[in-house]
Amino acid sequence: MEGGQIMVVTIVAIVMVASIIRARYGYGRFGRHNRNGGHEGLMSSQDHAENLRLRDEVKELKERLKVIERITVEKENSLSREIDSLRDR
């Protein structure tokens, strides 16, 4: 085997061993199993509260954006009416 092949085999072996260790000791994608069989790290109550707060904030910002868009369109329409009325003179 050449040096490049040995390096590839070594990397594959390391990934396999790491996967086995993760499976054996309960480290998953979303957190770690605790010793009592529960799953910690999915979403704590603090994370859940923060998530809800952020959702409310996004909802409020979307409502504000709608108001700003409406105001902008109304101003645009009134401006075009003013221009048209000046042209008609």
LINGI-V433361 format. One record per residue. N is the residue number from 1. RES is the residue in three letters. PSI is psi in degrees with one decimal (* if undefined). OMEGA is omega in degrees with one decimal (* if undefined). Layout:
((N | RES | PSI | OMEGA) (N | RES | PSI | OMEGA))
//
This chain:
((1 | MET | 143.4 | 177.7) (2 | GLU | 173.9 | -175.8) (3 | GLY | -40.4 | -179.7) (4 | GLY | -39.7 | 179.3) (5 | GLN | -39.3 | 178.8) (6 | ILE | -39.9 | 179.6) (7 | MET | -42.5 | 179.5) (8 | VAL | -45.7 | 179.1) (9 | VAL | -40.1 | 179.5) (10 | THR | -43.1 | 178.8) (11 | ILE | -44.3 | 178.8) (12 | VAL | -41.6 | 179.0) (13 | ALA | -41.6 | 179.6) (14 | ILE | -42.5 | 179.4) (15 | VAL | -40.9 | 178.9) (16 | MET | -45.5 | -179.6) (17 | VAL | -42.0 | 178.9) (18 | ALA | -40.3 | 178.6) (19 | SER | -41.3 | 178.9) (20 | ILE | -42.7 | 179.6) (21 | ILE | -43.1 | 178.5) (22 | ARG | -42.3 | -179.6) (23 | ALA | -39.8 | -177.0) (24 | ARG | -41.9 | -174.4) (25 | TYR | 7.6 | 169.4) (26 | GLY | 14.5 | 176.7) (27 | TYR | 117.0 | -179.0) (28 | GLY | -166.6 | -176.7) (29 | ARG | -35.4 | -172.7) (30 | PHE | 8.6 | 179.4) (31 | GLY | -163.5 | -174.8) (32 | ARG | 139.3 | 173.6) (33 | HIS | 138.9 | 174.8) (34 | ASN | 175.3 | -173.5) (35 | ARG | -21.6 | -178.3) (36 | ASN | 5.8 | 177.9) (37 | GLY | -6.4 | 177.6) (38 | GLY | 178.2 | -178.7) (39 | HIS | 115.5 | 178.4) (40 | GLU | 151.0 | 176.7) (41 | GLY | -8.9 | 177.2) (42 | LEU | -62.6 | 174.0) (43 | MET | 114.4 | 178.9) (44 | SER | 167.7 | 179.8) (45 | SER | -33.2 | 177.5) (46 | GLN | -42.5 | 177.2) (47 | ASP | -39.6 | 179.8) (48 | HIS | -43.3 | 178.8) (49 | ALA | -41.9 | 178.3) (50 | GLU | -40.0 | 178.5) (51 | ASN | -45.0 | 178.9) (52 | LEU | -41.2 | 179.1) (53 | ARG | -43.5 | -179.7) (54 | LEU | -37.0 | 176.7) (55 | ARG | -43.5 | 177.9) (56 | ASP | -41.6 | 179.8) (57 | GLU | -42.3 | 178.1) (58 | VAL | -40.3 | 178.9) (59 | LYS | -44.4 | 178.3) (60 | GLU | -41.6 | 179.6) (61 | LEU | -37.6 | 177.1) (62 | LYS | -40.2 | 178.6) (63 | GLU | -42.1 | 178.2) (64 | ARG | -39.9 | 178.9) (65 | LEU | -39.9 | 177.2) (66 | LYS | -41.9 | 179.4) (67 | VAL | -44.8 | 179.7) (68 | ILE | -41.6 | 177.9) (69 | GLU | -41.5 | 179.8) (70 | ARG | -44.4 | 179.1) (71 | ILE | -43.6 | -179.2) (72 | THR | -44.4 | -179.7) (73 | VAL | -41.1 | 179.2) (74 | GLU | -42.7 | 178.4) (75 | LYS | -40.5 | 179.8) (76 | GLU | -43.4 | 179.8) (77 | ASN | -43.4 | -179.2) (78 | SER | -35.4 | 177.7) (79 | LEU | -42.9 | 179.1) (80 | SER | -35.4 | 176.3) (81 | ARG | -41.9 | 178.2) (82 | GLU | -43.7 | 179.0) (83 | ILE | -43.5 | 178.5) (84 | ASP | -40.8 | -179.6) (85 | SER | -34.1 | 177.1) (86 | LEU | -35.2 | 178.9) (87 | ARG | -35.1 | -177.3) (88 | ASP | -14.4 | -178.6) (89 | ARG | * | *))
//
